[in-house]
Amino acid sequence: MPIGSFCHLECSRKIKQKRLDSARRDILYESLSPSETFITATFVFIGQVIFSKLWLTYFQFGPLEWIWRCFTYKELIPIRKKSF
């Protein structure tokens, strides 16, 4: 399910979203109408869902989730899926 993939990369997605919000606020906030903002946000969301699905086709975790697990277990955990 695509939304499940989206939620599986929660930490990485939140950090990326913060960076996008800062850039979007500086560049687009004053120049877009509310409807244009909604459309932009919808396309960004759809893009994130597609990216998450593609990422999880090849990898077990998001990049920040992988780093978190490596530090938690104090060992280098494989990030790539064994077969896809």
Residue frames as a rotation matrix with the C-alpha (Angstrom) as fourth column:
MET 1
0.586 0.811 0.000 0.00
0.811 -0.586 0.000 0.00
0.000 0.000 -1.000 0.00
PRO 2
0.018 -0.641 0.768 1.55
0.559 -0.630 -0.539 3.37
0.829 0.439 0.347 -1.00
ILE 3
0.529 0.209 0.823 0.43
-0.432 -0.768 0.473 5.23
0.731 -0.605 -0.316 2.15
GLY 4
0.971 -0.232 -0.052 2.06
0.181 0.583 0.792 2.55
-0.153 -0.778 0.609 4.31
SER 5
0.211 -0.932 0.295 5.34
0.935 0.105 -0.338 3.19
0.284 0.348 0.893 2.49
PHE 6
0.157 -0.073 0.985 4.89
0.078 -0.993 -0.086 6.90
0.984 0.091 -0.151 3.10
CYS 7
0.819 0.233 0.524 4.51
-0.475 -0.237 0.848 6.35
0.322 -0.943 -0.084 6.85
HIS 8
0.830 -0.530 -0.173 7.41
0.558 0.797 0.231 3.89
0.015 -0.288 0.957 6.98
LEU 9
-0.174 -0.906 0.387 9.86
0.833 -0.345 -0.433 6.72
0.526 0.247 0.814 6.18
GLU 10
0.723 0.676 -0.139 8.44
0.642 -0.584 0.497 9.04
0.255 -0.449 -0.856 8.84
CYS 11
0.436 -0.609 -0.663 11.66
0.477 -0.468 0.744 10.45
-0.763 -0.640 0.087 10.32
SER 12
-0.614 -0.706 0.353 13.35
0.648 -0.195 0.736 11.05
-0.451 0.680 0.577 6.96
ARG 13
-0.138 0.662 0.737 10.19
0.847 -0.306 0.434 12.54
0.513 0.685 -0.518 5.52
LYS 14
0.759 0.455 -0.465 9.72
0.643 -0.633 0.431 14.97
-0.098 -0.626 -0.773 8.42
ILE 15
-0.024 -0.850 -0.526 13.27
0.419 -0.486 0.767 16.32
-0.908 -0.202 0.368 8.10
LYS 16
-0.742 -0.223 0.632 12.88
0.665 -0.136 0.734 16.67
-0.078 0.965 0.249 4.32
GLN 17
0.226 0.923 0.312 9.47
0.883 -0.329 0.336 18.32
0.412 0.200 -0.889 4.80
LYS 18
0.556 -0.085 -0.827 10.96
0.555 -0.703 0.445 20.91
-0.619 -0.706 -0.344 7.16
ARG 19
-0.549 -0.824 -0.141 13.58
0.365 -0.389 0.846 21.82
-0.751 0.413 0.514 4.56
LEU 20
-0.575 0.418 0.703 10.91
0.757 -0.055 0.651 22.06
0.311 0.907 -0.285 1.84
ASP 21
0.495 0.813 -0.306 8.69
0.868 -0.446 0.219 24.20
0.042 -0.374 -0.926 4.07
SER 22
0.128 -0.533 -0.836 11.48
0.403 -0.743 0.535 26.70
-0.906 -0.405 0.120 4.67
ALA 23
-0.853 -0.484 0.195 12.27
0.340 -0.233 0.911 26.98
-0.396 0.843 0.364 0.96
ARG 24
-0.327 0.819 0.471 8.62
0.849 0.036 0.526 27.14
0.414 0.572 -0.708 -0.02
ARG 25
0.491 0.515 -0.703 7.85
0.802 -0.582 0.133 29.78
-0.340 -0.629 -0.699 2.59
ASP 26
-0.201 -0.677 -0.708 10.70
0.245 -0.735 0.632 32.00
-0.948 -0.047 0.314 1.45
ILE 27
-0.951 -0.299 0.081 10.02
0.128 -0.140 0.982 31.64
-0.282 0.944 0.172 -2.27
LEU 28
-0.727 0.671 0.148 6.33
0.376 0.208 0.903 30.94
0.575 0.712 -0.403 -2.81
TYR 29
-0.510 0.590 -0.626 4.37
0.818 0.108 -0.564 31.99
-0.265 -0.800 -0.538 0.26
GLU 30
-0.353 0.357 -0.865 3.62
0.041 -0.918 -0.396 35.52
-0.935 -0.175 0.309 -0.79
SER 31
-0.734 -0.025 -0.678 3.13
-0.627 -0.358 0.692 34.77
-0.260 0.934 0.247 -4.48
LEU 32
-0.860 0.422 -0.287 0.59
0.195 0.792 0.578 31.90
0.471 0.441 -0.764 -4.37
SER 33
-0.161 0.899 0.407 -3.14
-0.824 -0.350 0.446 32.07
0.543 -0.264 0.797 -3.74
PRO 34
-0.168 0.153 0.974 -4.71
-0.809 0.544 -0.225 29.60
-0.564 -0.825 0.032 -1.27
SER 35
0.843 0.516 0.153 -5.93
-0.333 0.724 -0.604 27.35
-0.422 0.458 0.782 -4.10
GLU 36
0.569 -0.722 -0.394 -2.47
-0.447 0.132 -0.885 27.34
0.690 0.680 -0.247 -5.72
THR 37
-0.332 -0.662 0.673 -0.94
-0.930 0.109 -0.351 26.53
0.159 -0.742 -0.651 -2.34
PHE 38
0.289 0.539 0.791 -3.36
-0.628 0.731 -0.268 23.61
-0.723 -0.419 0.550 -1.93
ILE 39
0.967 0.063 -0.246 -2.54
-0.242 0.524 -0.817 22.26
0.077 0.850 0.522 -5.40
THR 40
0.147 -0.988 -0.051 1.21
-0.675 -0.063 -0.735 22.61
0.723 0.143 -0.676 -4.75
ALA 41
-0.304 -0.225 0.926 0.90
-0.918 0.329 -0.222 20.82
-0.254 -0.917 -0.307 -1.41
THR 42
0.671 0.620 0.407 -1.13
-0.457 0.778 -0.431 18.03
-0.583 0.104 0.806 -3.02
PHE 43
0.817 -0.420 -0.394 1.52
-0.265 0.333 -0.905 17.47
0.512 0.844 0.161 -5.70
VAL 44
-0.201 -0.902 0.383 4.30
-0.842 -0.041 -0.538 17.50
0.500 -0.430 -0.751 -3.09
PHE 45
0.016 0.298 0.954 2.40
-0.805 0.570 -0.165 14.91
-0.594 -0.765 0.249 -1.04
ILE 46
0.933 0.359 0.030 1.82
-0.256 0.719 -0.647 12.68
-0.254 0.596 0.762 -4.08
GLY 47
0.463 -0.846 -0.263 5.51
-0.482 0.009 -0.876 13.00
0.744 0.533 -0.404 -4.99
GLN 48
-0.317 -0.571 0.757 6.52
-0.945 0.126 -0.301 11.97
0.076 -0.812 -0.579 -1.48
VAL 49
0.445 0.551 0.706 4.24
-0.567 0.783 -0.254 8.93
-0.693 -0.288 0.661 -1.58
ILE 50
0.961 -0.111 -0.254 5.70
-0.171 0.481 -0.860 7.83
0.218 0.869 0.443 -4.94
PHE 51
0.101 -0.990 0.097 9.28
-0.683 -0.140 -0.716 8.43
0.723 0.006 -0.691 -3.76
SER 52
-0.126 -0.102 0.987 8.63
-0.936 0.341 -0.084 6.46
-0.328 -0.934 -0.139 -0.54
LYS 53
0.797 0.486 0.359 7.23
-0.324 0.846 -0.424 3.52
-0.509 0.222 0.832 -2.49
LEU 54
0.774 -0.570 -0.276 10.23
-0.192 0.204 -0.960 3.50
0.604 0.796 0.049 -4.86
TRP 55
-0.082 -0.835 0.543 12.73
-0.889 -0.185 -0.419 3.87
0.451 -0.517 -0.728 -1.99
LEU 56
-0.025 0.128 0.992 11.23
-0.809 0.580 -0.095 0.96
-0.588 -0.804 0.089 -0.07
THR 57
0.928 0.222 -0.300 11.37
-0.367 0.689 -0.625 -1.22
0.069 0.690 0.721 -3.19
TYR 58
0.412 -0.871 -0.267 15.17
-0.021 0.284 -0.958 -1.29
0.911 0.400 0.099 -2.84
PHE 59
-0.663 -0.682 0.309 15.82
-0.256 -0.181 -0.950 -0.47
0.704 -0.708 -0.054 0.83
GLN 60
-0.334 0.504 -0.797 14.48
0.773 0.630 0.074 -1.75
0.539 -0.591 -0.600 4.16
PHE 61
0.194 0.293 -0.936 14.49
0.851 -0.525 0.012 1.60
-0.488 -0.799 -0.352 5.96
GLY 62
0.925 0.025 0.380 14.67
0.195 -0.887 -0.418 5.31
0.326 0.460 -0.826 5.27
PRO 63
0.096 -0.988 0.122 18.14
0.239 -0.096 -0.966 6.87
0.966 0.122 0.227 5.59
LEU 64
-0.298 -0.201 0.933 17.53
-0.740 -0.569 -0.358 8.45
0.603 -0.797 0.021 9.00
GLU 65
0.737 0.585 0.338 15.66
-0.673 0.590 0.447 5.40
0.062 -0.557 0.828 10.28
TRP 66
0.710 -0.561 -0.425 18.67
0.305 0.789 -0.533 3.28
0.634 0.249 0.732 9.28
ILE 67
-0.299 -0.840 0.453 21.10
-0.125 -0.436 -0.891 5.58
0.946 -0.323 0.025 11.12
TRP 68
0.097 0.440 0.893 18.82
-0.946 -0.238 0.220 5.49
0.309 -0.866 0.394 14.17
ARG 69
0.952 0.297 -0.078 18.76
-0.270 0.931 0.247 1.68
0.146 -0.214 0.966 14.16
CYS 70
0.339 -0.907 -0.250 22.54
0.323 0.362 -0.874 1.42
0.883 0.216 0.416 13.71
PHE 71
-0.440 -0.486 0.755 23.11
-0.489 -0.575 -0.656 3.66
0.753 -0.658 0.015 16.74
THR 72
0.379 0.685 0.622 20.44
-0.911 0.157 0.383 1.88
0.165 -0.711 0.683 18.77
TYR 73
0.998 0.055 -0.032 21.78
-0.052 0.994 0.093 -1.64
0.037 -0.092 0.995 18.10
LYS 74
0.445 -0.895 -0.020 25.43
-0.633 -0.331 0.700 -0.48
-0.633 -0.299 -0.714 18.00
GLU 75
-0.346 -0.536 0.770 26.11
0.342 0.692 0.636 -2.37
-0.874 0.483 -0.056 14.79
LEU 76
-0.678 0.049 -0.733 25.93
-0.635 -0.540 0.552 -1.71
-0.369 0.840 0.398 11.07
ILE 77
-0.061 0.779 0.624 22.56
0.116 0.627 -0.771 -3.03
-0.991 0.025 -0.128 9.90
PRO 78
-0.811 -0.195 0.552 22.15
0.544 0.098 0.833 -3.79
-0.216 0.976 0.027 6.16
ILE 79
-0.455 0.649 -0.610 19.93
-0.340 -0.760 -0.555 -1.18
-0.823 -0.045 0.566 4.53
ARG 80
-0.534 0.222 -0.816 19.42
-0.827 0.063 0.558 -2.86
0.175 0.973 0.150 1.13
LYS 81
0.531 0.733 0.425 16.76
-0.725 0.653 -0.220 -5.51
-0.439 -0.191 0.878 0.69
LYS 82
-0.286 -0.667 0.688 18.16
-0.201 0.744 0.637 -8.94
-0.937 0.044 -0.347 -0.07
SER 83
-0.771 0.096 0.630 15.94
0.616 0.362 0.699 -9.36
-0.161 0.927 -0.339 -3.11
PHE 84
-0.365 0.674 -0.642 13.51
-0.187 -0.728 -0.659 -7.09
-0.912 -0.120 0.392 -4.92
